[in-house]
């Protein structure tokens, strides 16, 4: 059994386009991805609990962007649960913008820790869930750019693991979960390209989240 979300809890989802998923234009307020799936699961599986779901994903964000908007988008809501999915934009920009040293794995970890420390200081009772950045691509099918991402992503995931341990967060190894699925299914089952999941991929994220928050 996971850590059950209680009646009247607020769970806030913080992240980039994978979290945003149209929540600001076309599919307000939850978007059309895993946040919406999670909301639906909570309504179906725990109808007795009135859970407030808040989506604060913004397309294109890096961990620096999350840190910069933490006060406005997290602190003011005082969520009982904070779920964070970030990293793929940091990786892409680090590869494509050669001089973005602050987005390397060490810089990513430093800024992420600042965000988590602020949360621990100001919302000490908030339960934190950290979701690994993921790349839905088979290693043996990777082109040159995909290979660079695959070679780097493990370092960002290791950073998330260290921070999860330090802040006693729940850690969802989403990259490993997707890779386990690719042993049996083509990547297109879950994603039209390696970054942005389709409905099936979003359902898998939501299901992974729901399992750790209690079913």
N, C-alpha and C positions, 0 to 999 in steps of 0.2 A: 504494500500500500504506500502511495506517495504521501506528500504533505498536503492534506485536503484543504482546498480553498473553502473558507467559511462563509456563511450567510453575511451579506452586506460588505464583503471584501471588495477592494478595487485591485484589478490587475492591469498594469500599464505596460504596453509593448513599445519598445524603444528601438529604432533601427533605421535602415536605409530603404531603398525601393522595394525590397522583398517584404518588408513590413508595411510600408506605405500602401502599395498595391491599389492605387486609385482612391484612397480614403479621402483625398482632398478634392478630387475631380472625377465624378462619375459614380463612385460607390461609397459615399459618406455614411456613417462615420467610421466604419470598421475596415473599409477596403474590400477587395474581392479575393483575398488570399487566406493565409493561415490564421490571421486574427479573426476573420469572419468565421472560419471553420471552428475555431476554438469557442467562440461565442455560441455557435449553434450546438456544439457538443455539450457545453455547460447547461444550455437551456433544455436539452433533451435528457441528459443523464443526471442532472441535479436541479430539477425544476423547483425544488423547495428552497434553493439558495438563490438569492437575488444578488448576483455578482455584477459589479460595474466593470465593463471592459473599455479601456481607453487606448486608442491607436495613435502613437506619436512618431510613426515612421515618416521619413522624408527622403525622397529619391535622391541619390547621388551623395548622401552623407558618408563621411568618414568618422572615425572615433573622435577626432578633434571637433567635428560639428556637434556630435552628441554632447561632448563635454561643455561646449560653449552654450548650448541651449538647455542644459540640465536644470538650471534654476527655474526657467519659465515652463518647461515641459514636463518636469518630474517633481521637483520640490513642492510646487504649489498644490499638487494633487495628493501628496502624502500617501502613496499607494501601499497597501499591505504586501503586494507582489510587484516586483519589477523584473521584466523579461527583456534581455538585450541580445540582439542579433546584429553584429557589425563585423566588418573586416574585409569584405571582398573589394570594396572601392579603395581601401588603403593599399591592398595588394596590387590592384590594377594601376593605380596612380604611381606607386613606387616603381613599377616596371616601366611604365610609359613616360613618366616625367623623371628622367634620370637623376635629377638633383634633389628629389624629395626625400632627403635623408631622414626627416622627421616622421616619415610614414613607414620606415623600415620596421622589422619586428620589435626591436628595442624601443623605438619611439612609440609604436602602437601600444606596447605594454605599459609604458610610463603614463601615457595619457589615459588609457583605460583604468589604470590604478587610481589616478586622480579622481576620475568619475566615481569609482566604487568607494573610495575613501570618503568623499563628500556625502555619498548616500549613507554609509555607515555612521558618519558623524551626525547627520541631520535627520535621517529617518532610520534610526537604529533597529526598529522592529520590522522593517521591510524585508521580506524574503526575496532573494535575488536568484534569478535563473539566467545562466549564461549559455548561449547557443553558439557552437563553433561556426565560423565561416565555412562554407562548403563550395565545392566545384563539381558539378555533375558531369563527369567525363571519365571514360575509361583511360587508364594510363597508356595502354597500348594503342589507343586511337588518337592520342594527343598530337596536335601540330606544334610548331615551335613556340607559339605564345602560350598555348595550353600547358606545355611542358614547363615553362617558366613559372606559371601559376602553381602547378602541382608541386614543383620543387620548393616553392616558398611557403605554401599554405600550411605545411606541417609546423613551421616555426611560429606562425600566428596562432595555430591551435595549441601549441605547447604553452604559449603565453596565456591563453585563456585558461588552460589547465592550472597553471601556477596561481593565477588570480582567483580561480574558483576555490582552490585549496586554502588560500590565504584568507578569503572573505567568507568561507564556509557557504559558498553558493552551490546551488544545484547546477550540474554541468551536463548539458545535452550534447553528445558527440555526433552532431548532425552530419558532418562530412563522412564519418565512418558508417553511419546508418544508410546514407545514400549509396556509398560504395558497396555495402553488403547487398543492396537491391540490384546493383548493376552486374552482380554475378549471375543473375537470372533474367534480367530484363534489359532491353536497349535503353540508353539514356533518354531517348525521345519519349519513353513512357512517363518520365517525370519532369522533363524540361525540354523546351524547344532549342535551347542553347545552354551552356553550362551554368549560367548565373541565375536566371529567373525561372523558377519552377512554374509548371502548368498546374491545373486544378489537382491532379493526382499528387504532384510533388508538394503542393501546399497542404493537402490533406495529411501527408506523411509527417510534415513538421507539426501540424496541429495535434495529430495523434500522439506524437512523441512528447509533446508538451503536456497533454492531458494525462498521460500515463504517470508523469512525475508529480502532478498536482493532486492526484487521487482519483481513483475510479471506483 
